[in-house]
Amino acid sequence: MNRLEIRTLTRKRLGETTAAFWSDAEINTYINLGQSDVAQRTLCLRTTGYISTTEVVANSSAEIPSEWTLSTNFPNILAVTGAFFHRNGKNWVGLDSMTTGDLDTEFEGWRDAVGRTLTEPITYNYECQPSIPNWYWWDVEEDKIGIYPPCNAENATPNNLMVDYAYDTTDMSGDSVPQIPRRLHLAIADFAIATGFETRGLQDKANDVWDKYFTRLRDYHINKLRGDEDANYMTKTHRSV
């Protein structure tokens, strides 16, 4: 479905086929908000990005980071879904995800592994402990992603941190097709319809449509989980032959 088809369906279910109360611009706004809400609740839009990590070593020029700004590297990011490191410039190895709180518990003093700034004489990453990264952490609110341990010289290759992530939509230009998967297009219409009813103070009707909306999202998650399980089963069966 494109935006025109979603808008037409929305108008029919709102009981207004012409722009008497809701203008096309208003409904287009609801549609854009809807596709963004769907993307955030389902994390259905996925892609991959890369960061080049460098050797963390004591020096007198500048601090060498082991954490980076998420939004700078990955536009419209919603969540990190996985991370891999190009170990020794040869093999991609999955990194284990941990929260900073878990790292605090499991590896007391892990924050000190990247070193600190010494003022006299000026030394950045003083007493750092570079090694092969095994874990990653991320926080959308802090807008950060980081690795631990910090990278050593043998692993400092270009684009050596690969990040899988879910991202948000951008507003549709004209009556184009939404970015989210086709099977979620009706959910966008549900969002727009429920929002339209709320603007008229018709909360009971809005609630009925919200129920349909969240049911569609729940069904999407269930079907996706089943698909992932089937894919894993087929892969394991194929490998065992």
C-alpha positions as CSV (number, residue, x, y, z in Angstrom):
1,M,0.0,0.0,0.0
2,N,1.1,3.5,-0.7
3,R,0.2,6.6,1.4
4,L,-2.7,7.5,-0.8
5,E,-4.2,4.0,-0.3
6,I,-3.6,4.2,3.4
7,R,-5.2,7.6,3.6
8,T,-8.2,6.5,1.5
9,L,-8.7,3.5,3.8
10,T,-8.4,5.7,6.9
11,R,-11.0,8.1,5.6
12,K,-13.5,5.3,4.9
13,R,-13.1,3.9,8.4
14,L,-13.4,7.3,9.9
15,G,-16.6,7.8,8.0
16,E,-15.4,10.8,6.1
17,T,-14.4,10.3,2.4
18,T,-13.9,14.0,1.8
19,A,-11.8,16.4,3.7
20,A,-14.6,17.9,5.8
21,F,-13.0,17.6,9.3
22,W,-9.6,16.0,8.7
23,S,-7.5,17.5,6.0
24,D,-5.2,15.4,3.9
25,A,-2.2,17.0,5.6
26,E,-3.6,16.0,9.1
27,I,-4.1,12.4,8.0
28,N,-0.7,12.3,6.4
29,T,0.8,13.4,9.7
30,Y,-1.0,10.6,11.5
31,I,0.3,8.1,8.9
32,N,3.9,9.3,9.3
33,L,3.5,9.1,13.1
34,G,2.0,5.6,12.7
35,Q,4.8,4.2,10.6
36,S,7.3,5.6,13.1
37,D,5.4,4.1,16.0
38,V,5.3,0.7,14.3
39,A,9.0,0.8,13.6
40,Q,9.8,1.6,17.2
41,R,7.5,-1.1,18.7
42,T,8.5,-3.9,16.3
43,L,12.1,-2.9,15.4
44,C,11.2,-4.2,11.9
45,L,13.7,-2.0,10.0
46,R,17.2,-3.5,10.3
47,T,20.5,-2.6,8.8
48,T,24.3,-2.8,9.5
49,G,26.9,-0.1,10.1
50,Y,30.6,-0.1,10.8
51,I,33.0,1.8,13.2
52,S,36.7,1.8,12.9
53,T,38.3,1.2,16.3
54,T,42.0,2.2,16.8
55,E,44.7,0.9,19.1
56,V,44.3,2.3,22.6
57,V,47.7,3.4,23.7
58,A,49.2,6.0,26.1
59,N,50.2,9.1,24.2
60,S,50.6,12.9,24.5
61,S,48.4,13.9,21.6
62,A,44.7,13.0,22.2
63,E,42.4,10.6,24.0
64,I,41.7,7.4,22.1
65,P,38.1,6.3,22.7
66,S,36.5,2.9,23.3
67,E,33.0,4.3,23.1
68,W,31.3,6.2,20.3
69,T,28.2,8.3,19.7
70,L,25.4,6.1,18.3
71,S,23.5,8.8,16.4
72,T,26.6,10.1,14.7
73,N,27.5,6.7,13.3
74,F,24.0,5.2,12.8
75,P,21.2,7.7,11.7
76,N,17.7,7.2,13.2
77,I,18.9,4.3,15.4
78,L,16.4,2.8,17.8
79,A,18.2,-0.2,19.2
80,V,21.4,-2.2,18.7
81,T,20.6,-5.8,17.9
82,G,24.1,-7.3,17.6
83,A,27.8,-6.5,17.3
84,F,30.7,-8.3,15.7
85,F,34.5,-7.7,15.8
86,H,36.9,-8.4,13.0
87,R,39.4,-10.2,15.2
88,N,43.0,-10.0,14.0
89,G,41.7,-8.7,10.7
90,K,40.7,-12.2,9.7
91,N,37.4,-13.4,11.2
92,W,34.2,-11.8,12.3
93,V,33.4,-12.8,15.9
94,G,30.2,-12.1,17.7
95,L,30.6,-9.9,20.8
96,D,28.5,-10.6,23.9
97,S,26.1,-7.8,24.9
98,M,26.3,-6.5,28.5
99,T,25.0,-3.5,30.2
100,T,27.4,-1.1,31.9
101,G,25.9,-2.2,35.2
102,D,26.7,-5.9,34.4
103,L,30.3,-4.9,33.4
104,D,30.6,-3.0,36.7
105,T,29.6,-6.3,38.5
106,E,31.6,-8.7,36.4
107,F,34.7,-6.7,35.7
108,E,35.4,-4.3,38.6
109,G,37.4,-1.4,37.3
110,W,36.7,-2.1,33.6
111,R,36.3,1.6,32.9
112,D,39.9,2.1,33.9
113,A,41.1,-0.3,31.2
114,V,40.9,2.5,28.6
115,G,43.2,4.5,30.9
116,R,43.0,8.0,32.2
117,T,44.4,11.5,31.5
118,L,47.6,12.3,33.4
119,T,48.3,16.0,33.7
120,E,52.0,16.1,34.5
121,P,53.3,15.4,32.0
122,I,50.1,15.3,29.8
123,T,49.4,11.7,28.9
124,Y,46.2,10.4,27.5
125,N,45.0,6.8,28.1
126,Y,47.6,6.5,30.8
127,E,47.9,2.9,32.2
128,C,45.4,1.6,29.6
129,Q,45.0,-2.1,29.1
130,P,44.4,-2.8,25.4
131,S,43.4,-6.4,24.4
132,I,40.9,-8.2,22.1
133,P,37.4,-6.9,22.6
134,N,34.9,-9.5,23.8
135,W,31.9,-7.5,25.0
136,Y,29.9,-4.5,23.8
137,W,27.4,-2.2,25.6
138,W,25.0,0.4,24.3
139,D,22.5,2.9,25.6
140,V,20.2,4.9,23.4
141,E,19.5,7.5,26.1
142,E,23.2,8.1,26.6
143,D,23.6,7.9,22.8
144,K,26.6,5.7,23.2
145,I,28.1,2.3,22.2
146,G,31.3,0.9,23.6
147,I,33.5,-2.2,23.6
148,Y,35.6,-3.9,26.3
149,P,38.5,-4.5,26.5
150,P,39.8,-1.6,24.5
151,C,41.4,-2.5,21.1
152,N,45.0,-3.5,20.9
153,A,47.4,-3.0,17.9
154,E,46.8,-6.4,16.3
155,N,43.1,-5.7,16.0
156,A,43.2,-2.0,14.9
157,T,41.9,-2.5,11.3
158,P,39.4,-0.3,9.4
159,N,35.7,-0.8,9.9
160,N,36.5,-3.6,12.4
161,L,33.4,-3.1,14.6
162,M,30.2,-4.2,12.8
163,V,26.9,-3.2,14.4
164,D,23.5,-4.6,13.5
165,Y,20.8,-2.1,14.5
166,A,17.1,-1.2,14.1
167,Y,16.3,2.2,12.9
168,D,13.3,4.6,12.7
169,T,11.4,5.7,9.6
170,T,11.6,9.1,7.9
171,D,8.5,10.9,6.8
172,M,7.1,9.8,3.5
173,S,7.7,12.1,0.5
174,G,4.4,12.3,-1.4
175,D,2.2,9.3,-1.6
176,S,5.1,6.9,-1.6
177,V,5.2,3.4,0.0
178,P,6.0,3.2,3.7
179,Q,9.4,1.9,4.6
180,I,8.1,-0.7,7.0
181,P,7.2,-4.3,5.8
182,R,4.0,-4.6,3.8
183,R,2.3,-6.9,6.3
184,L,2.4,-4.0,8.8
185,H,0.8,-1.4,6.5
186,L,-2.7,-2.0,7.9
187,A,-1.3,-1.2,11.3
188,I,-0.3,2.2,10.1
189,A,-4.0,2.7,9.0
190,D,-5.1,1.6,12.5
191,F,-2.8,4.1,14.1
192,A,-4.1,6.9,11.9
193,I,-7.8,5.9,12.4
194,A,-7.4,5.7,16.2
195,T,-5.7,9.0,16.4
196,G,-8.4,10.6,14.2
197,F,-11.2,9.3,16.4
198,E,-9.3,10.7,19.5
199,T,-9.2,14.2,17.9
200,R,-13.0,14.1,17.7
201,G,-13.3,13.0,21.3
202,L,-14.6,9.5,20.2
203,Q,-12.5,7.6,22.7
204,D,-14.6,4.4,22.7
205,K,-14.2,4.0,18.9
206,A,-10.5,4.9,19.2
207,N,-10.0,2.3,21.9
208,D,-11.5,-0.4,19.6
209,V,-9.1,0.5,16.9
210,W,-6.1,0.7,19.3
211,D,-6.9,-2.9,20.3
212,K,-6.7,-3.9,16.6
213,Y,-3.5,-2.0,16.2
214,F,-1.7,-3.7,19.1
215,T,-3.1,-7.1,18.0
216,R,-1.5,-6.6,14.6
217,L,1.8,-5.8,16.2
218,R,1.6,-8.8,18.6
219,D,0.8,-11.1,15.6
220,Y,3.8,-9.7,13.8
221,H,6.1,-10.5,16.7
222,I,4.6,-14.0,17.0
223,N,4.9,-14.8,13.3
224,K,8.4,-13.4,13.2
225,L,9.5,-15.5,16.2
226,R,8.0,-18.6,14.5
227,G,9.9,-17.7,11.3
228,D,13.1,-17.3,13.1
229,E,12.6,-20.7,14.9
230,D,11.9,-22.4,11.6
231,A,14.9,-20.9,10.0
232,N,17.1,-22.0,12.8
233,Y,15.7,-25.5,12.6
234,M,16.3,-25.7,8.8
235,T,19.8,-24.5,9.2
236,K,20.6,-27.0,11.9
237,T,19.0,-29.8,9.9
238,H,21.0,-28.8,6.8
239,R,24.3,-28.7,8.7
240,S,23.7,-32.1,10.2
241,V,23.2,-33.8,6.9
